[in-house]
Amino acid sequence: MEEIKSKIQKIKEDALFKIEKATNSKEIEELRIHYLGKKSELINFSKQLGTLSSNERPIVGAFINETKKAIEDLIETKKKEIEIIELNQKLHSEKIDITLPGRINKIGVKHPLRIILEEIEDIFLGLGFAIEEGPEIDTEYYNFKSMNFEDDHPARDAQDTFYINEKVLFRTHTSPVQARTMHKMKPNPIRVICPGRVFRRDNIDATHSVQFHQVEGLVVDKNVKFSDLVGILQLFSQKMFGESTKIRLRPSFFPFTEPSAEVDVSCIFCMGKGCPFCKHSGWLEILGAGCVHPNVLRMGGYDPEIFTGWAFGMGVERIALLKYQINDIRLFMENDIRFLHQFK
């Protein structure tokens, strides 16, 4: 018994000495585990009490408990002292010098394309249109077939379109959203715009990019007239470019509309008088439009004998280039802070 008590006493003296010398919280925690943990020597001595006689057991047990209590008390006291020291050190190192000048936080700005896109959306929302969106990766059916593109149409070629496989591709326009909307809403009337990003194989230069943004509009209902489309586009152009803006329509061809038209606005720089920007014509092309082709209505689930409709499509970059007098589309994608901060 005396031998065990001597060993316990040595553990106690060793522990108290090391605890007193500890200088940080990590050391204190390591000492606590070493002397009081489940694998410590004191715990091993507690497990050996069963090997002692009935007279020796309570004496040695009490001595072990006293030793544990002494170590625990000193650890707790030392821990509080160290915590106060560490807190003071932290407060000293993290103090703020209130005499230093303030820092000006840089405020971000909306991208010019986002500004134009939100302006377009606000105009058409005010005219009673809803917003529909769709996937940027779509099927050949929705991108081409449902839009009345013939199987041999050149737009289907891999030199113009990014294909993932024969049936899946990166959409080349937002018209697939129109087809999906017709399938979803048939046979109810439709009045929506479809904004989004589109992709085409093209050589990147001042006026072309492999990705850009479109906003397409679609109205399908009974007794929809081409004159309604002209009125909507005239109102849109005036709200976007100014009250004095005029539009003109030129005959054109698109697979998904018949009749089709290219839509021009009077030059916003010379007010239609003629200048270098409009090549002295007095007009600027901004979008394409037309009456929805009967085949497109039929594939969308609408009877062309009962329903008619019209659609239009515009490039967001095209309108931004005109409105802000920018001569290079690549500026929109280069993230040049000097360029972007002009639009705050």
Buried (B, 14 or more C-beta within 10 A) or exposed (E): EEEBBEEBEEBBEEBBEBBEEBEEBEBBEEBBEBBBEEEBBBBEBBEEBEEBEEEBBEBBBEBBEEBBEEBEEBBEEBBEEBEEEEEEEEEEEEEEEEEEEEEEEEEEBEBBBBBBBEBBBEBBEEBEBEEBEBEBEBBBEBBBBBBBBEEEEEBBEEEEBBBEEEEEBBBBBBBBBBBBBBEEBBEEEBBBBBBBBBBBBBEEEEEEBBBBBBBBBBBBBEEBEBEBBBEBBBBBBBBBBEEEBBBEBEEBEBBBBBBBBBBBBBBBEBBBEBBEBBEEEBBBBBBBBBBBBBBBBBBBBBEBEEBBBBBBBBBBBBBBBBBEEBEEBBBBBEEEEEBBEEBE
